[in-house]
Amino acid sequence: MSAPPTRVVAIIGTKGPFPRLVDALADWAHRHPGSRVWVQHGEGGLPAPLEGEALVARADLLARVDAADVVVCHAGSGTVRDALTRGHVPVVVPRRAHHGEHVNDHQVELVEALGDRIVRLDDVAALDAALTRAAARRGEPNAAAGAGALLDALRRDLADAPHPRRAGPVWAALRIATWWLPARRHGWRLKP
């Protein structure tokens, strides 16, 4: 059996807590005291012995990704792309609607599109094995190619989506709500 990774960086996003993943990481860190687990944790809490910050500047986050042995993340397309383009084969845990982690299961669709370019983790009880597989695959020549596959999958989805000008008032209301509600919550304002 190979040694566990010593530097794990986890990115769970900024939209809502992800206790299923955070608790599994804390449990893993307790069992591997020689390893450090740093988590960008968004709105959720951060149990000991995890380290981390709620929000991080992109440059700082990418520096942490570069220094990591393994990256663990939710299935946000930008997060997965960043890990892949920086030479990681990330452990990707899709947020699931039935756990109350997201409004739907679009993150499951994303991990299915990526196939073996990532280490997919649906059951966080298998985190040990997933971290070992991801650490062994660090720097694989096809890791960056996974970012291209991700972009191709997103392009296909966008091409299949209805054109916003033809979707009518429902589409316009959804576009406004998806910008306005988070902006209102965070106090963002339109520039004059």
C-alpha positions in Angstrom: 0.0 0.0 0.0 1.4 3.4 -0.9 1.7 6.3 1.5 -1.2 8.8 1.8 -0.8 12.1 0.1 0.7 14.8 2.4 -0.9 17.9 0.9 -4.6 17.7 0.0 -6.4 20.7 -1.3 -10.2 20.6 -1.3 -12.5 23.1 -3.1 -16.1 22.9 -2.4 -17.3 26.1 -4.0 -19.0 29.1 -2.7 -22.7 28.1 -2.9 -23.8 26.5 0.3 -22.1 24.1 2.6 -21.0 20.6 1.6 -20.9 18.8 5.0 -20.9 15.3 3.4 -17.5 16.0 1.8 -16.1 18.2 4.6 -16.9 15.7 7.3 -15.2 12.9 5.2 -12.1 15.0 4.8 -12.0 15.8 8.5 -12.3 12.0 9.3 -9.5 11.2 6.8 -7.3 14.0 8.3 -7.8 12.6 11.8 -6.6 9.2 10.6 -3.6 10.6 8.7 -2.1 13.2 11.1 1.0 13.5 8.9 -1.0 15.0 6.1 -2.4 18.5 5.8 -5.9 19.1 4.4 -6.7 22.7 3.3 -10.3 23.4 2.3 -11.9 26.4 0.5 -15.2 25.9 2.3 -17.5 28.6 1.2 -20.5 29.1 3.5 -20.0 25.9 5.5 -18.0 25.4 8.7 -14.6 23.8 9.0 -14.1 21.1 11.6 -10.7 20.3 13.1 -8.1 19.3 12.0 -8.9 20.8 8.6 -7.4 24.2 7.7 -8.8 26.6 5.1 -10.7 29.7 4.2 -14.2 30.5 3.1 -13.2 32.5 0.1 -9.8 32.8 -1.6 -8.5 35.0 -4.4 -8.2 33.0 -7.6 -4.4 33.4 -7.8 -4.0 32.1 -4.2 -6.3 29.2 -4.8 -4.4 28.2 -8.0 -1.1 28.4 -6.1 -2.5 26.0 -3.5 -3.7 23.7 -6.3 -0.2 23.8 -7.8 1.4 22.8 -4.5 -1.1 20.0 -3.7 -0.4 16.3 -4.1 -4.1 15.7 -4.6 -7.1 18.0 -5.4 -10.6 17.1 -4.1 -13.5 19.2 -5.4 -17.1 19.5 -6.1 -18.1 19.1 -9.7 -18.2 22.8 -10.6 -17.0 23.1 -14.2 -14.5 25.9 -13.5 -13.0 24.1 -10.4 -12.6 20.8 -12.3 -11.1 22.6 -15.3 -8.5 24.4 -13.0 -7.4 21.1 -11.5 -7.1 19.4 -14.8 -5.2 22.2 -16.5 -2.7 22.2 -13.6 -1.9 18.5 -14.1 -4.1 16.9 -11.5 -6.5 14.1 -11.9 -8.9 15.4 -9.3 -11.1 13.5 -7.0 -14.5 14.9 -7.9 -17.5 14.6 -5.6 -20.7 15.7 -7.3 -23.2 17.7 -5.2 -26.4 15.7 -5.1 -30.0 17.1 -5.0 -31.2 14.2 -2.8 -28.6 15.2 -0.1 -29.8 18.8 -0.3 -26.5 19.9 -1.7 -27.8 21.4 -4.9 -31.1 22.1 -6.7 -30.6 19.3 -9.3 -28.0 16.7 -10.3 -26.3 18.6 -13.1 -22.9 17.9 -11.4 -23.5 14.2 -11.9 -23.9 14.8 -15.6 -20.6 16.7 -15.6 -18.7 13.8 -14.0 -20.2 11.3 -16.3 -19.1 13.4 -19.3 -15.5 13.4 -18.0 -15.3 9.6 -17.5 -11.9 8.4 -16.5 -10.2 11.8 -16.8 -11.1 12.3 -13.1 -11.5 10.1 -10.1 -15.2 10.1 -9.4 -16.3 9.7 -5.8 -20.0 9.2 -5.1 -19.6 7.5 -1.8 -17.4 9.5 0.5 -16.7 6.4 2.6 -14.3 5.4 -0.2 -12.2 8.6 0.1 -9.0 6.8 1.1 -9.0 4.7 -2.1 -9.9 7.8 -4.3 -7.1 9.9 -2.8 -4.6 7.1 -3.4 -5.7 6.7 -7.1 -5.6 10.4 -7.7 -2.1 10.8 -6.1 -0.8 8.0 -8.3 -2.2 9.7 -11.4 -0.8 13.2 -10.7 0.9 14.6 -13.8 -0.6 12.1 -16.2 0.0 13.3 -19.7 -3.8 13.2 -20.4 -4.8 15.3 -17.4 -4.8 18.6 -19.3 -6.7 16.9 -22.1 -9.5 16.4 -19.6 -10.0 20.1 -19.5 -10.6 20.0 -23.3 -13.1 17.3 -22.8 -14.9 19.3 -20.2 -15.1 22.3 -22.5 -16.4 20.1 -25.3 -19.1 18.7 -23.1 -20.1 22.3 -22.0 -20.2 23.4 -25.7 -22.5 20.5 -26.6 -24.8 21.3 -23.7 -24.9 25.0 -24.7 -25.5 24.1 -28.4 -28.5 22.0 -27.4 -29.9 24.7 -25.1 -32.7 26.9 -26.5 -31.5 30.2 -27.8 -32.2 32.9 -25.1 -34.0 35.2 -27.6 -36.4 32.4 -28.5 -37.0 31.2 -25.0 -39.3 34.1 -24.1 -40.1 35.7 -20.8 -39.5 32.6 -18.7 -35.8 32.4 -19.8 -35.4 36.2 -19.2 -36.9 35.8 -15.7 -34.5 32.9 -14.9 -31.5 34.9 -16.2 -32.4 37.9 -14.0 -33.1 35.7 -11.0 -29.8 33.8 -11.2 -27.9 37.0 -11.2 -30.1 39.2 -9.0 -30.7 36.7 -6.1 -27.0 36.0 -5.4 -26.1 39.6 -6.0 -28.7 40.8 -3.6 -27.6 38.3 -1.0 -24.0 39.4 -1.2 -24.7 43.1 -1.5 -23.4 43.4 -5.1 -24.6 46.4 -7.1 -24.7 47.2 -10.8 -22.1 49.6 -12.0 -23.7 52.9 -13.1 
